[in-house]
Amino acid sequence: MLRSLAQTDSQVEKILKKETIRQQDTLTLIPSENYPSRAVREAEGSILIDKYAEGYPGKRHYRGCQFVDELEELAIERAKKLFKGEHVNVQPHSGTQANIAVYQALLNPGDTILSLNLSHGGHLSHGNKATLPHTHYRIIHYGVNRDSEMLDYEEIRRIAKEHYPQLIVVGASAYPRTIDFAPWREIADEVEAYLLADVAHIIGLIVAGLHPDPVPYADVVTTTTQKTLRGPRGGVIICQKEYASLIDKAIFPGTQGGPFMHTIAAKAICFKEAAEPQFKEYQAQVISNARELAKTLMEEGFRLVSKGTDNHLLLIDLSSKDITGKEASTILEEAGIVTNRNSIPFDTKPASITSGIRPGTPALTTRGMKEPEMKLIGEWISKILHNPKQGNIRKKIREKVKELCEKFPIYVNSS
Ligand code: DSN
């Protein structure tokens, strides 16, 4: 009954081993991925996976919750301190769940949401037409400015005044520039809308004090914990006290069942780690690494959307090269460089093909890599993408990638 994986299921065991080797031997440049600490992993695989705890501390539907109550209260206290929020809900299973719960808490069906277009760097859960929010709410999108490829506050104000949304969403999954939250508050106030800041990608930079903080401006802030925050996969909602009850009810029972107590334990650990001084150093290196990678790629002749980066990611525009985002990410993977294809603003290609890729530095920085490695990787990316027909170049670089990965083992530098 309580047999180990090796005793129970050799098929799954083999797949896990293969994935471990893949992660160790390749360079992860997907900006939403990272390697959490061993402590986070231990909590995720802990005995807490057994416990049902529908409800909130002190108000559970099950008995036997005294210790999970203690744990959730600890996670909430740490989160309130870290994010400087009045109220925090640590139960969302993901960033998408967190966003859907916010819509449920603040809106009525048919209300209008104003959010960033997915193809300009937004996120699916901000009301893309393939998603549940799109069937419940009226979705209006803003984009980035065609020339600067950055957010254009006057244009966003104009659209807000045209549509008078009940909720404005600020936040992105592919935007390489700093977001200043003060003008968003002004626009939201001018049209009497709620303001939701989804900072899933940049939360690590925010808590390190290296990016403006949305908490003083937004009614509600959502985030994930697995990206720059380097915790377990999951979501968090931070809000002003007046929305606490609405938000909590929208998570449970509104949109979720029992909380994942093992993940809440891992979140508590992640909040502790993120408050340590080394975390700030890590985030500063994430940014320096992204800048070095951006500089190298521009020197190698690539155009970056908005001509650079302020944060942890960059968007390479491949439209002047003889290659699509899909092809580029495929051949880079042959060389052990793992990225994702990504639409660029005003992309003429569909999302399944795209004209861009979106490299980011959180995972490589966790492995301990710095500017010299970023330069090397930028040069390898250039060589591969400028010679897509030459498989031998990819083979040679694959060997160099393996050597580099050996020098920066995941669970030595990140434990
Ligand atoms: N947050 C997305 C990403 O940026 O990869 C996944 O939903």
Residues whose N, C-alpha, C, O or C-beta is under 5 A from the ligand:
A	BS01	DSN	S32 S173
